[in-house]
């Protein structure tokens, strides 16, 4: 995520800097003579390629480590049950690692090939790839300036604002569900791709060794659990299920959890997984009483009552807003728009205060690392603080 956050900062600052040069051209003729040079985004393409290669290296290093850690946990389960242990070097394990690496690399490559920006046009969100967006904004800014519709500062500020508010996104092709296409923030898409790859790799491993070492009718699985999960997952997280069929004591895993369904276990944005449970040898991670009290208790904040799940969603919303404002500060710092930098500085401080107060009311620690943006360095942070202190 840090790699792709750095890529995003590189792209938005590069384009902001290029757009600023438009206003520095004294005539339309000068603009035309420089247009070809400014249009070139070879440096952006090179940065994307370099980031992709670095991400490949990290994926190749990360996935074997994740598999090793998962195998250690699974091996302990089989060891307690006095069953055979799992060999990390076995062909199936190595095949699962290779397949997961290949799939995740492909997902990351697809992300880098569909990067662009989003903006609202006539009430609809429109997505453009980097080159088209840049060229369109360059032409529009120049046209506004030379025709007198807007002065240089206003035209460029407007374009830079679009860039920072959108952030770099990965854009999918139109589908039946989303006729105009769909997009995700780059860091969100990257995180999802890696988590999906590791989830699937681990579950393939769990399923394989369950089939190898445990008789079909004796296969059981325990789902993981975490605080403040989505309400529809509350009734099955942390419980034990029968993998094949069901009985009076244990429901079927796939049926009870909607395993693989979009909104079920291992579905879209699901953080849950499952692992082998051997009756008579395994001990549940959470008791029913612990699961009953795993969530943050309901609490009131500024006249509104929040459940634990609603509270975490609000935290994520503030974190997203902080990242957006930090992108704006990076762009305005790059283009030296002092008034806009001051306004966004105050906005960021207000978000920080809200985040701290809400987290305190929730009784949860602040996860400020979720609001990190590569490129929002110490220099910009100090400059932002000075602007706030001037008030």
C-alpha positions as CSV (number, residue, x, y, z in Angstrom):
1,X,0.0,0.0,0.0
2,X,2.9,2.3,0.7
3,X,4.3,1.7,-2.7
4,X,1.0,2.6,-4.4
5,X,0.4,5.6,-2.1
6,X,3.8,6.9,-3.2
7,X,2.8,6.3,-6.9
8,X,-0.4,8.3,-6.3
9,X,1.5,11.2,-4.8
10,X,4.0,11.2,-7.7
11,X,1.2,11.3,-10.3
12,X,-1.0,14.0,-8.7
13,X,2.0,16.3,-8.0
14,X,3.4,15.7,-11.5
15,X,0.2,16.6,-13.2
16,X,-0.4,19.6,-10.8
17,X,3.0,20.9,-11.6
18,X,2.4,20.5,-15.3
19,X,-0.9,22.3,-15.2
20,X,0.7,25.2,-13.3
21,X,3.0,25.7,-16.2
22,X,0.0,26.4,-18.4
23,X,-0.7,29.7,-16.6
24,X,3.0,30.7,-16.9
25,X,2.7,30.8,-20.7
26,X,2.1,34.3,-21.9
27,X,0.3,33.4,-25.2
28,X,-1.7,30.7,-27.0
29,X,1.1,30.4,-29.5
30,X,3.6,29.6,-26.7
31,X,1.1,27.1,-25.3
32,X,0.9,25.4,-28.7
33,X,4.7,25.2,-29.0
34,X,5.0,23.6,-25.5
35,X,1.9,21.4,-25.8
36,X,3.6,18.3,-27.1
37,X,6.2,18.5,-24.4
38,X,3.7,18.9,-21.7
39,X,1.5,16.2,-23.0
40,X,4.2,13.6,-22.5
41,X,3.6,11.5,-19.5
42,X,6.5,9.1,-20.1
43,X,7.8,9.8,-16.6
44,X,4.4,8.7,-15.1
45,X,4.4,5.6,-17.2
46,X,8.0,4.8,-16.1
47,X,7.0,5.3,-12.4
48,X,4.0,3.0,-12.8
49,X,6.2,0.3,-14.4
50,X,8.8,0.7,-11.6
51,X,6.1,0.5,-8.9
52,X,4.7,-2.6,-10.5
53,X,8.1,-4.3,-10.5
54,X,8.7,-3.5,-6.9
55,X,5.2,-4.8,-6.0
56,X,6.1,-8.1,-7.7
57,X,9.2,-8.4,-5.5
58,X,7.2,-7.8,-2.4
59,X,4.5,-10.2,-3.4
60,X,7.1,-12.9,-4.1
61,X,8.6,-12.3,-0.6
62,X,5.3,-11.9,1.3
63,X,3.2,-14.9,0.2
64,X,5.7,-17.6,1.3
65,X,5.9,-15.9,4.7
66,X,2.2,-15.9,5.0
67,X,1.9,-19.5,4.0
68,X,4.6,-20.5,6.5
69,X,2.8,-18.7,9.4
70,X,-0.5,-20.3,8.4
71,X,1.0,-23.8,8.2
72,X,2.5,-23.4,11.7
73,X,-0.9,-22.7,13.1
74,X,-2.6,-25.6,11.2
75,X,0.2,-28.0,12.1
76,X,-0.4,-27.3,15.8
77,X,-4.0,-28.4,15.3
78,X,-3.0,-31.7,13.7
79,X,-0.3,-32.3,16.2
80,X,-2.7,-32.0,19.1
81,X,-5.0,-34.4,17.4
82,X,-2.1,-36.8,16.9
83,X,-2.4,-36.7,13.2
84,X,0.3,-36.3,10.5
85,X,2.0,-32.9,10.3
86,X,2.2,-30.7,7.2
87,X,5.3,-30.4,5.1
88,X,5.9,-26.9,3.9
89,X,8.0,-28.2,1.0
90,X,5.4,-30.5,-0.4
91,X,4.3,-30.0,-4.0
92,X,0.7,-28.9,-3.2
93,X,1.9,-26.2,-0.8
94,X,4.4,-24.8,-3.3
95,X,1.7,-25.0,-6.0
96,X,-0.7,-23.0,-3.9
97,X,2.0,-20.3,-3.2
98,X,2.9,-20.1,-6.9
99,X,-0.8,-19.9,-8.0
100,X,-1.6,-17.2,-5.4
101,X,1.5,-15.1,-6.4
102,X,0.6,-15.4,-10.1
103,X,-3.1,-14.4,-9.5
104,X,-2.1,-11.4,-7.2
105,X,0.5,-10.2,-9.7
106,X,-2.2,-10.3,-12.4
107,X,-4.6,-8.4,-10.2
108,X,-2.1,-5.7,-9.4
109,X,-1.1,-5.4,-13.1
110,X,-4.7,-4.9,-14.0
111,X,-5.0,-2.2,-11.4
112,X,-2.0,-0.3,-12.9
113,X,-3.4,-0.6,-16.4
114,X,-6.6,1.1,-15.5
115,X,-5.5,4.1,-13.5
116,X,-7.3,7.4,-13.8
117,X,-9.4,10.1,-12.1
118,X,-13.1,10.6,-11.4
119,X,-15.1,13.8,-11.6
120,X,-18.7,14.8,-11.6
121,X,-20.2,15.9,-15.0
122,X,-23.9,16.8,-15.3
123,X,-24.6,15.0,-12.1
124,X,-22.8,11.8,-13.1
125,X,-19.5,10.5,-12.1
126,X,-17.2,10.2,-15.1
127,X,-13.9,8.3,-15.1
128,X,-10.9,9.1,-17.4
129,X,-7.5,7.5,-17.6
130,X,-4.5,9.6,-16.6
131,X,-3.5,10.7,-20.1
132,X,-7.1,11.7,-21.2
133,X,-7.8,13.5,-17.9
134,X,-4.5,15.4,-18.0
135,X,-4.9,16.4,-21.7
136,X,-8.6,17.5,-21.1
137,X,-7.7,19.6,-18.0
138,X,-4.7,21.1,-19.8
139,X,-6.8,22.2,-22.8
140,X,-9.7,23.5,-20.6
141,X,-7.4,25.5,-18.4
142,X,-5.6,27.0,-21.4
143,X,-8.9,27.8,-23.1
144,X,-10.3,29.5,-20.0
145,X,-7.2,31.6,-19.6
146,X,-6.8,32.8,-23.3
147,X,-10.5,33.6,-23.7
148,X,-10.6,35.5,-20.4
149,X,-13.3,33.2,-18.9
150,X,-11.1,32.7,-15.9
151,X,-7.8,34.0,-14.7
152,X,-4.7,31.8,-14.5
153,X,-5.0,31.1,-10.8
154,X,-8.7,30.2,-10.8
155,X,-8.4,27.9,-13.8
156,X,-5.5,26.0,-12.4
157,X,-6.9,25.8,-8.9
158,X,-10.1,24.3,-10.3
159,X,-8.1,21.6,-12.1
160,X,-5.8,20.8,-9.2
161,X,-8.9,20.6,-6.9
162,X,-10.3,17.9,-9.2
163,X,-7.1,15.9,-9.0
164,X,-6.8,16.0,-5.3
165,X,-10.4,15.3,-4.6
166,X,-10.5,12.3,-6.9
167,X,-7.1,10.8,-6.0
168,X,-5.7,8.2,-8.3
169,X,-8.3,5.5,-8.9
170,X,-8.4,2.1,-10.6
171,X,-11.3,2.1,-13.1
172,X,-13.2,-1.0,-14.1
173,X,-15.0,-1.4,-17.4
174,X,-18.8,-0.9,-17.5
175,X,-20.9,-3.8,-16.4
176,X,-24.6,-4.7,-16.1
177,X,-24.5,-3.6,-12.4
178,X,-22.5,-0.4,-13.1
179,X,-23.3,0.8,-16.6
180,X,-21.0,3.8,-16.3
181,X,-18.1,1.8,-14.8
182,X,-16.8,1.6,-11.3
183,X,-13.7,2.8,-9.5
184,X,-11.8,2.3,-6.3
185,X,-9.1,4.3,-4.6
186,X,-5.8,2.9,-5.5
187,X,-4.8,2.0,-2.0
188,X,-8.1,0.3,-1.4
189,X,-7.9,-1.8,-4.6
190,X,-4.3,-2.8,-3.8
191,X,-5.1,-3.9,-0.3
192,X,-8.1,-5.9,-1.5
193,X,-6.0,-7.7,-4.2
194,X,-3.4,-8.8,-1.8
195,X,-5.9,-9.8,0.9
196,X,-7.9,-11.8,-1.6
197,X,-4.8,-13.6,-2.8
198,X,-3.6,-14.5,0.7
199,X,-7.1,-15.5,1.8
200,X,-7.6,-17.9,-1.1
201,X,-4.1,-19.4,-0.8
202,X,-4.6,-20.1,2.9
203,X,-8.1,-21.6,2.4
204,X,-6.8,-23.8,-0.5
205,X,-4.1,-25.1,2.0
206,X,-6.6,-25.7,4.8
207,X,-9.0,-27.6,2.5
208,X,-6.2,-29.7,1.0
209,X,-4.8,-30.9,4.2
210,X,-8.2,-31.4,5.8
211,X,-9.0,-33.7,2.8
212,X,-5.6,-35.5,3.2
213,X,-5.6,-36.0,6.9
214,X,-9.2,-36.0,8.2
215,X,-12.0,-38.4,7.1
216,X,-14.7,-36.7,5.1
217,X,-17.5,-37.1,7.7
218,X,-15.2,-35.8,10.5
219,X,-14.2,-32.6,8.9
220,X,-15.1,-29.5,10.9
221,X,-14.0,-25.8,10.6
222,X,-13.9,-22.9,12.9
223,X,-14.5,-19.4,11.5
224,X,-12.4,-16.5,12.7
225,X,-13.9,-13.6,14.7
226,X,-13.2,-9.9,15.2
227,X,-14.9,-7.1,17.0
228,X,-17.5,-4.9,15.3
229,X,-17.9,-7.0,12.1
230,X,-20.8,-6.4,9.8
231,X,-24.1,-7.4,11.4
232,X,-24.9,-10.2,8.9
233,X,-21.6,-11.9,9.9
234,X,-22.3,-11.8,13.7
235,X,-24.3,-15.0,13.9
236,X,-21.6,-17.2,12.4
237,X,-18.2,-15.7,13.3
238,X,-16.1,-17.7,15.8
239,X,-18.3,-20.8,15.6
240,X,-17.6,-24.4,14.5
241,X,-19.3,-25.9,11.5
242,X,-19.4,-29.2,9.7
243,X,-17.7,-29.0,6.3
244,X,-19.6,-31.9,4.6
245,X,-23.3,-32.1,5.4
246,X,-24.6,-31.2,8.9
247,X,-25.9,-32.8,12.1
248,X,-28.0,-31.8,15.1
249,X,-25.0,-30.1,16.8
250,X,-23.3,-28.4,13.8
251,X,-24.6,-26.6,10.8
252,X,-23.1,-26.9,7.4
253,X,-20.2,-24.4,6.8
254,X,-21.2,-23.3,3.3
255,X,-24.9,-23.0,4.0
256,X,-24.6,-21.2,7.3
257,X,-22.0,-18.7,6.2
258,X,-22.8,-18.3,2.5
259,X,-19.2,-19.3,1.9
260,X,-17.9,-17.6,-1.2
261,X,-21.0,-15.5,-1.7
262,X,-20.5,-11.7,-2.3
263,X,-21.8,-10.9,1.2
264,X,-20.8,-14.1,2.9
265,X,-17.7,-15.7,4.4
266,X,-14.6,-15.0,2.1
267,X,-16.8,-12.6,0.1
268,X,-16.2,-9.0,-0.9
269,X,-14.3,-7.1,1.8
270,X,-14.8,-10.0,4.3
271,X,-12.0,-10.2,6.8
272,X,-13.1,-13.6,8.1
273,X,-11.6,-17.0,7.2
274,X,-11.7,-20.5,8.6
275,X,-9.4,-23.2,9.8
276,X,-9.4,-26.9,10.7
277,X,-11.2,-27.9,13.9
278,X,-10.7,-31.4,15.2
279,X,-13.5,-32.6,17.6
280,X,-12.0,-33.9,20.8
281,X,-8.6,-32.1,20.3
282,X,-9.3,-28.5,19.3
283,X,-10.5,-25.8,21.6
284,X,-12.6,-22.9,20.3
285,X,-10.8,-19.6,20.2
286,X,-13.8,-17.8,21.6
287,X,-16.5,-19.0,23.9
288,X,-20.2,-18.1,23.2
289,X,-20.0,-15.6,26.1
290,X,-16.9,-14.0,24.6
291,X,-18.5,-13.7,21.2
292,X,-21.6,-12.2,22.8
293,X,-19.4,-9.4,24.3
294,X,-16.8,-9.0,21.5
295,X,-18.2,-5.8,20.1
296,X,-17.8,-2.2,21.3
297,X,-20.9,-1.4,23.5
298,X,-23.4,1.1,22.0
299,X,-22.5,4.6,22.9
300,X,-23.8,8.2,22.3
301,X,-21.8,10.9,20.5
302,X,-23.1,14.3,19.8
303,X,-26.7,13.2,20.3
304,X,-26.5,10.1,18.1
305,X,-26.2,6.5,19.3
306,X,-23.7,4.3,17.5
307,X,-23.3,0.5,17.4
308,X,-19.7,-0.8,17.3
309,X,-20.1,-1.6,13.6
310,X,-21.5,1.9,12.8
311,X,-18.6,3.4,14.9
312,X,-15.9,1.7,12.9
313,X,-17.6,2.7,9.6
314,X,-17.6,6.3,10.8
315,X,-13.9,6.0,11.7
316,X,-13.1,4.7,8.2
317,X,-15.1,7.7,6.8
318,X,-13.0,10.2,8.7
319,X,-9.8,8.4,7.7
320,X,-10.8,8.6,4.1
321,X,-11.5,12.3,4.4
322,X,-8.1,12.9,6.1
323,X,-6.4,11.2,3.2
324,X,-8.2,13.3,0.7
325,X,-7.3,16.6,2.5
326,X,-3.7,15.5,2.7
327,X,-3.7,14.9,-1.0
328,X,-5.0,18.5,-1.5
329,X,-2.3,19.8,0.8
330,X,0.4,18.0,-1.2
331,X,-1.0,19.5,-4.5
332,X,-1.4,23.0,-3.2
333,X,2.0,22.9,-1.7
334,X,3.4,21.8,-5.0
335,X,1.6,24.6,-6.9
336,X,2.2,27.2,-4.2
337,X,-1.5,28.1,-3.7
338,X,-1.2,29.6,-0.2
339,X,-4.9,30.4,0.5
340,X,-6.0,27.0,-0.5
341,X,-3.3,25.4,1.5
342,X,-4.4,27.4,4.6
343,X,-8.0,26.4,4.1
344,X,-7.2,22.7,3.8
345,X,-4.8,22.9,6.8
346,X,-7.7,24.1,9.0
347,X,-9.9,21.4,7.5
348,X,-7.4,18.7,8.3
349,X,-7.0,19.8,11.9
350,X,-10.8,19.8,12.3
351,X,-10.9,16.2,11.1
352,X,-8.1,15.2,13.4
353,X,-10.0,16.7,16.3
354,X,-13.2,14.9,15.3
355,X,-11.3,11.6,14.9
356,X,-9.7,11.9,18.4
357,X,-13.0,12.9,20.1
358,X,-15.0,10.2,18.4
359,X,-12.4,7.5,19.1
360,X,-12.3,8.5,22.8
361,X,-16.1,8.3,23.0
362,X,-15.9,4.9,21.4
363,X,-13.2,3.7,23.8
364,X,-11.0,2.7,20.9
365,X,-7.5,3.7,19.9
366,X,-6.9,6.0,17.0
367,X,-5.6,4.3,13.9
368,X,-3.9,7.3,12.4
369,X,-1.8,5.0,10.2
370,X,-4.9,4.4,8.2
371,X,-4.9,8.1,7.2
372,X,-1.3,8.1,6.1
373,X,-0.5,9.4,2.6
374,X,3.0,8.9,1.2
375,X,4.4,12.4,0.3
376,X,2.6,14.1,3.2
377,X,6.1,14.5,4.8
378,X,7.4,16.3,7.8
379,X,7.9,19.5,5.9
380,X,4.3,19.7,4.7
381,X,3.0,18.6,8.1
382,X,4.9,21.3,9.9
383,X,3.7,23.9,7.4
384,X,0.1,22.7,7.9
385,X,0.5,23.0,11.7
386,X,1.8,26.6,11.4
387,X,-1.2,27.6,9.3
388,X,-3.5,26.2,12.0
389,X,-1.6,28.0,14.8
390,X,-1.9,31.3,12.9
391,X,-5.7,31.3,13.4
